Amino acid sequence: DAPSALTLTASVAGKRPEVGLKIAVNTQGILNPAKQSFTFKALDAKLSGFADKLRDLDVTVSGDLAVDGARHLVDVKDFRVQGKGNLDRDALSLQLAAPRVEVTLSKAAGSAITANLKIAGAQRSVNAALEVAALSGSPSALAISSAKFDLDASAEGNVVKAQVSTPLSANLVAKSWDLSKIMANITLSGPMIPQKTVTVPIQAAFKADLGKQTVAAEMSS
């Protein structure tokens, strides 16, 4: 099927909580719910307005995105999310980039995926970053060598710092996921901590098999 022009404009309004959002989407797309597939080429989506404590929102989404859920195929090119606004009186910014992700019947490949969230204010700050290494393998033996999450947040003199990392393997056909070596290091400091600073190292593992409806998890600190 050839992509056709898809256009969507919408407004969302509410009073409890206060909401005033405008959405505009333009793309060349194909939607096939029966085959669990969709394609968006030259996606150009925008979100603006406010929602409760989130104000002056300006979010854009762009790129090419195609997913075939029935055959476990993914094709992503130059997919980006960029956003800014205010949370209460604090400045907020968001960025996500997935330059290339490809899962075909025989292989999985691409580039790293990165995301960053920042909140900056007089009494509060947050800097959260995610980096997922490039895919490798195939749909039945998908591998990601490292997924890393870093957090540095503070509020009213209290500080939380965290680093979490894990390799990931998956079988998209069997719907199973394995995070075999989750390593986390969490540091808390400030007046809320009697010792002023506490560091907690954590080791964990997580497995999920949606086909068999089983979940297993282990954790130690």
C-alpha positions in Angstrom: 0.0 0.0 0.0 1.2 3.5 -0.8 1.2 6.1 2.0 -1.5 8.8 1.7 -1.7 12.2 3.3 -2.9 12.2 6.9 -3.8 15.4 8.7 -5.2 15.8 12.2 -6.0 18.9 14.3 -7.5 18.7 17.7 -8.1 20.7 20.9 -8.4 19.4 24.4 -10.0 21.6 27.1 -10.8 21.0 30.8 -11.3 22.8 34.1 -10.3 20.2 36.8 -7.4 20.2 36.2 -7.1 23.1 33.8 -6.2 21.9 30.3 -5.9 23.8 27.1 -4.0 21.8 24.5 -3.8 22.1 20.7 -2.6 19.2 18.6 -1.6 19.3 14.9 -0.3 16.3 12.9 0.8 16.1 9.3 2.3 13.0 7.7 2.2 10.5 4.8 0.9 7.4 6.5 -0.6 3.9 6.3 -2.7 2.5 9.1 -3.6 -1.2 9.1 -5.0 -2.4 12.5 -5.8 -5.9 11.2 -2.1 -6.4 10.6 -1.0 -4.5 13.7 1.0 -2.2 11.4 1.4 1.5 10.8 3.7 3.8 8.8 4.3 7.5 9.2 6.7 9.2 6.7 7.8 12.8 7.1 5.9 13.0 10.4 5.4 16.5 11.6 3.4 16.7 14.9 3.1 19.6 17.3 1.6 20.0 20.7 1.1 23.4 22.4 -0.8 24.9 25.4 -1.1 23.9 29.0 -2.1 21.1 31.3 -2.5 21.6 35.0 1.0 22.7 36.3 2.6 22.3 32.8 2.5 25.7 31.0 3.7 27.2 27.8 4.2 23.7 26.2 5.8 23.6 22.8 6.5 20.0 21.7 7.4 18.8 18.2 7.7 15.2 16.9 9.4 14.5 13.6 10.9 11.6 11.5 9.9 8.4 9.8 8.4 5.5 11.8 7.1 2.1 10.6 6.0 -0.8 12.8 4.7 -4.2 11.7 3.6 -5.9 14.9 2.5 -9.1 13.3 5.9 -9.7 11.7 8.0 -8.0 14.4 9.5 -5.4 12.1 10.6 -1.9 13.0 12.0 0.8 10.8 12.8 4.2 12.3 14.7 7.1 10.6 15.6 10.4 12.1 12.9 10.2 14.8 13.1 13.2 17.2 11.0 14.7 20.0 11.9 18.2 21.2 9.9 20.0 23.8 10.0 23.0 26.2 7.7 24.6 28.7 7.3 25.4 32.3 6.5 23.2 35.3 5.1 25.7 37.8 7.7 28.4 37.5 10.5 26.1 36.6 11.8 25.8 33.0 11.4 22.4 31.4 13.0 20.9 28.3 12.9 17.5 26.7 14.8 15.9 23.9 14.7 12.4 22.4 16.7 11.2 19.3 16.5 7.8 17.5 18.5 8.4 14.3 18.2 4.8 13.0 16.5 1.7 14.3 15.9 -1.3 12.0 14.5 -4.7 12.8 14.0 -6.9 9.7 13.2 -10.6 9.4 16.9 -11.4 9.5 18.7 -8.7 11.5 18.5 -5.9 14.0 20.7 -2.8 13.7 20.8 0.9 14.1 22.3 3.7 16.2 22.0 4.6 19.9 18.9 6.2 21.3 19.3 9.1 23.6 16.8 11.1 25.7 17.2 14.0 28.2 14.8 15.8 30.5 15.8 19.0 32.4 13.9 21.0 34.9 15.6 24.2 36.2 14.2 26.5 38.9 15.2 28.4 42.0 14.3 25.6 44.4 14.3 22.6 42.2 16.4 21.0 39.4 16.3 17.8 37.5 18.7 16.4 34.9 17.7 12.9 33.7 19.5 11.2 30.8 18.9 7.9 29.0 21.2 6.2 26.5 20.3 2.9 24.8 23.1 1.3 22.8 22.5 0.2 19.2 20.5 -2.9 18.5 22.1 -6.1 17.2 21.0 -9.6 16.4 17.6 -10.5 15.0 13.9 -10.4 16.0 14.3 -13.8 17.8 17.6 -12.9 19.4 17.6 -9.2 19.9 20.5 -7.7 22.0 21.3 -4.3 23.5 24.7 -4.2 25.1 23.9 -1.4 27.5 21.0 0.8 28.6 22.0 3.6 30.9 19.9 6.0 33.0 21.5 8.9 35.0 19.6 11.2 37.4 20.7 14.3 39.2 17.9 16.0 41.1 17.6 18.4 43.9 14.9 20.2 45.8 15.1 22.4 48.9 18.7 21.3 49.7 18.0 17.6 49.2 19.9 15.8 46.4 19.3 12.5 44.7 21.8 11.0 42.3 21.3 7.7 40.6 23.0 5.7 37.9 21.3 2.5 36.5 22.6 0.3 33.7 21.8 -3.1 32.3 22.3 -5.2 29.1 19.1 -6.3 27.5 18.1 -9.3 25.4 14.8 -10.1 23.9 12.9 -12.5 21.7 10.2 -10.4 19.9 8.7 -13.5 18.4 8.2 -15.3 21.7 7.6 -12.0 23.5 10.3 -12.5 26.1 12.6 -10.0 27.7 15.7 -10.4 29.9 17.5 -7.7 31.9 20.2 -10.0 33.3 22.5 -7.6 35.1 20.8 -4.5 36.5 23.4 -2.4 38.3 22.3 0.7 40.2 24.0 3.2 42.5 21.8 5.6 44.4 23.1 8.5 46.6 20.8 10.6 48.8 22.1 13.7 50.6 20.8 16.7 52.4 18.9 17.7 55.6 16.4 14.9 55.2 19.1 12.3 55.7 20.3 11.8 59.4 23.8 10.8 58.2 23.8 13.6 55.6 24.7 11.2 52.8 23.6 7.6 52.1 24.7 5.5 49.1 22.8 2.4 48.2 24.3 0.0 45.6 21.7 -2.4 44.0 22.1 -5.5 41.9 19.0 -7.0 40.2 17.8 -9.1 37.4 14.4 -9.2 35.6 12.9 -11.7 33.2 9.4 -11.5 31.5 7.9 -14.0 29.1 4.6 -12.6 27.9 3.9 -15.7 25.8 4.1 -18.0 28.9 2.8 -15.2 31.2 5.7 -15.5 33.6 7.8 -12.9 35.4 10.8 -13.4 37.5 12.9 -10.8 39.5 15.8 -10.9 41.8 17.4 -8.0 43.8 20.1 -7.5 46.4 21.7 -4.4 48.0 
